[in-house]
Amino acid sequence: MDFSANMFDGNLPECFNRLSSLKFLDISKNQFTGKIPPSLIANLTSLEYVDFSHNKFEGLFWFSMFSNHTKLEFVSFKSDNDKFEVETEKPIGWTPMFQLKVLELSNCNIKRPKRSSVPCFLLHQRKLKKLDLSHNSLEGMFPNWLI
């Protein structure tokens, strides 16, 4: 389902929750606002590709909501405001069931523990071809295991 580059606004419609066999969801470059509902991610377990970039989402998004999405390969959240945050480390010790090829978390105010420069779940990603963590104020030692 591709609704990218339109002028849709408001919160994401609840009807998306019923699309459990959906593989491709691109709602990038719209004007969606509010929080991304956890039920939306939980119900879309067949997703392979998801792009929520360039909207006006707010609040905290827990990346671990994707943990049981075994087919997920492409995730893009490029935020256009400072009100959106991505939590990548909670719950502590979560392990992804997916193998991403592309991860874009640009300007997402990534929340991570001290002494951790990049999201720890990346340690489990063996098929990653593109990683964009730009504009997140990352600091600390660069992890050798990422290369």
Kinemage of the C-alpha trace (Angstrom):
@kinemage 1
@onewidth
@group {chain A} dominant
@subgroup {mainchain}
@vectorlist {calphas} color= white
{ca met a 1} P 0.000 0.000 0.000
{ca asp a 2} L 1.633 3.221 -1.132
{ca phe a 3} L 0.112 6.521 -0.019
{ca ser a 4} L 3.384 8.463 -0.130
{ca ala a 5} L 3.748 12.078 -1.257
{ca asn a 6} L 0.194 13.185 -0.613
{ca met a 7} L -1.320 15.665 1.815
{ca phe a 8} L -3.011 13.256 4.248
{ca asp a 9} L -3.134 14.680 7.757
{ca gly a 10} L -4.405 13.865 11.225
{ca asn a 11} L -3.836 10.618 13.098
{ca leu a 12} L -3.270 7.335 11.297
{ca pro a 13} L -6.626 5.697 10.555
{ca glu a 14} L -7.602 2.767 12.810
{ca cys a 15} L -8.593 0.741 9.731
{ca phe a 16} L -4.893 0.072 9.012
{ca asn a 17} L -4.998 -2.325 11.995
{ca arg a 18} L -7.103 -4.780 9.993
{ca leu a 19} L -4.544 -5.229 7.212
{ca ser a 20} L -2.710 -8.148 8.825
{ca ser a 21} L -1.454 -9.566 5.512
{ca leu a 22} L -0.052 -6.226 4.323
{ca lys a 23} L 3.580 -6.522 3.156
{ca phe a 24} L 4.329 -2.980 1.945
{ca leu a 25} L 3.282 0.224 3.736
{ca asp a 26} L 4.591 3.603 2.603
{ca ile a 27} L 2.893 6.654 4.090
{ca ser a 28} L 5.948 8.895 3.800
{ca lys a 29} L 5.794 12.566 2.784
{ca asn a 30} L 2.375 13.337 4.230
{ca gln a 31} L 1.202 15.428 7.164
{ca phe a 32} L 0.205 12.667 9.610
{ca thr a 33} L 0.390 13.733 13.256
{ca gly a 34} L 0.072 12.217 16.711
{ca lys a 35} L 1.523 8.958 17.944
{ca ile a 36} L 1.958 5.827 15.881
{ca pro a 37} L -0.505 3.404 17.518
{ca pro a 38} L 1.161 0.291 18.992
{ca ser a 39} L -1.789 -1.804 17.801
{ca leu a 40} L -0.998 -0.832 14.217
{ca ile a 41} L 2.489 -2.304 14.405
{ca ala a 42} L 1.406 -5.330 16.451
{ca asn a 43} L -1.239 -6.344 13.910
{ca leu a 44} L 0.859 -5.886 10.762
{ca thr a 45} L 3.130 -8.886 11.278
{ca ser a 46} L 3.474 -9.609 7.537
{ca leu a 47} L 5.237 -6.306 6.854
{ca glu a 48} L 8.439 -6.448 4.833
{ca tyr a 49} L 8.683 -2.721 4.065
{ca val a 50} L 7.527 0.239 6.150
{ca asp a 51} L 8.217 3.929 5.552
{ca phe a 52} L 6.765 6.511 7.974
{ca ser a 53} L 9.256 9.246 7.020
{ca his a 54} L 8.577 12.954 6.607
{ca asn a 55} L 5.384 13.244 8.607
{ca lys a 56} L 4.715 15.133 11.824
{ca phe a 57} L 4.515 12.240 14.269
{ca glu a 58} L 5.061 12.938 17.962
{ca gly a 59} L 5.795 10.981 21.089
{ca leu a 60} L 7.764 7.843 21.776
{ca phe a 61} L 7.868 4.881 19.382
{ca trp a 62} L 9.173 1.571 20.750
{ca phe a 63} L 11.177 -0.128 17.981
{ca ser a 64} L 10.778 -3.439 19.830
{ca met a 65} L 7.150 -3.493 18.627
{ca phe a 66} L 8.651 -4.904 15.415
{ca ser a 67} L 10.406 -7.722 17.295
{ca asn a 68} L 8.066 -10.493 16.013
{ca his a 69} L 7.979 -9.269 12.420
{ca thr a 70} L 10.041 -12.065 10.893
{ca lys a 71} L 9.789 -10.784 7.295
{ca leu a 72} L 10.702 -7.155 7.956
{ca glu a 73} L 13.584 -5.932 5.757
{ca phe a 74} L 13.118 -2.171 5.280
{ca val a 75} L 12.284 0.416 7.950
{ca ser a 76} L 12.422 4.170 7.451
{ca phe a 77} L 11.563 6.806 10.031
{ca lys a 78} L 13.035 10.128 8.950
{ca ser a 79} L 11.523 12.655 11.299
{ca asp a 80} L 10.768 16.245 10.369
{ca asn a 81} L 10.389 17.519 13.926
{ca asp a 82} L 11.956 17.269 17.364
{ca lys a 83} L 8.827 15.825 18.964
{ca phe a 84} L 9.341 12.248 17.747
{ca glu a 85} L 11.575 9.785 19.610
{ca val a 86} L 12.517 6.183 18.911
{ca glu a 87} L 13.226 3.881 21.843
{ca thr a 88} L 15.511 1.087 20.644
{ca glu a 89} L 16.668 -0.450 23.933
{ca lys a 90} L 13.506 -1.343 25.845
{ca pro a 91} L 12.429 -3.741 26.977
{ca ile a 92} L 15.967 -4.571 28.011
{ca gly a 93} L 17.351 -7.596 26.186
{ca trp a 94} L 14.771 -7.771 23.383
{ca thr a 95} L 15.971 -9.660 20.325
{ca pro a 96} L 14.600 -8.992 16.850
{ca met a 97} L 13.185 -11.834 14.773
{ca phe a 98} L 13.831 -9.823 11.594
{ca gln a 99} L 16.915 -9.272 9.447
{ca leu a 100} L 16.867 -5.742 8.083
{ca lys a 101} L 18.496 -4.760 4.819
{ca val a 102} L 17.748 -1.048 5.278
{ca leu a 103} L 17.304 0.969 8.460
{ca glu a 104} L 16.817 4.737 8.355
{ca leu a 105} L 16.298 6.473 11.697
{ca ser a 106} L 17.348 9.989 10.792
{ca asn a 107} L 16.526 12.834 13.216
{ca cys a 108} L 14.568 10.490 15.471
{ca asn a 109} L 16.053 11.416 18.852
{ca ile a 110} L 17.123 7.816 19.396
{ca lys a 111} L 16.938 6.920 23.062
{ca arg a 112} L 19.806 4.688 24.180
{ca pro a 113} L 21.615 3.923 27.412
{ca lys a 114} L 24.798 5.717 28.391
{ca arg a 115} L 27.981 4.224 26.929
{ca ser a 116} L 25.970 2.972 23.939
{ca ser a 117} L 26.539 4.864 20.714
{ca val a 118} L 24.186 2.937 18.412
{ca pro a 119} L 21.100 0.782 18.977
{ca cys a 120} L 22.126 -2.556 20.492
{ca phe a 121} L 19.704 -4.611 18.365
{ca leu a 122} L 21.949 -3.858 15.381
{ca leu a 123} L 24.326 -6.442 16.797
{ca his a 124} L 21.872 -9.083 15.507
{ca gln a 125} L 21.534 -7.663 11.994
{ca arg a 126} L 23.581 -9.651 9.476
{ca lys a 127} L 21.986 -8.508 6.187
{ca leu a 128} L 22.153 -4.736 6.682
{ca lys a 129} L 23.131 -2.916 3.478
{ca lys a 130} L 22.103 0.645 4.388
{ca leu a 131} L 22.115 2.263 7.823
{ca asp a 132} L 21.174 5.926 8.340
{ca leu a 133} L 21.390 7.171 11.924
{ca ser a 134} L 22.178 10.762 10.955
{ca his a 135} L 21.110 13.779 13.011
{ca asn a 136} L 20.688 11.874 16.293
{ca ser a 137} L 23.508 13.397 18.390
{ca leu a 138} L 25.182 10.004 18.726
{ca glu a 139} L 28.316 10.031 20.866
{ca gly a 140} L 30.858 7.733 22.432
{ca met a 141} L 33.059 5.068 20.913
{ca phe a 142} L 32.187 3.762 17.475
{ca pro a 143} L 31.303 0.060 17.790
{ca asn a 144} L 33.753 -2.127 15.845
{ca trp a 145} L 31.137 -4.887 15.597
{ca leu a 146} L 29.028 -2.650 13.346
{ca ile a 147} L 31.482 -2.968 10.465
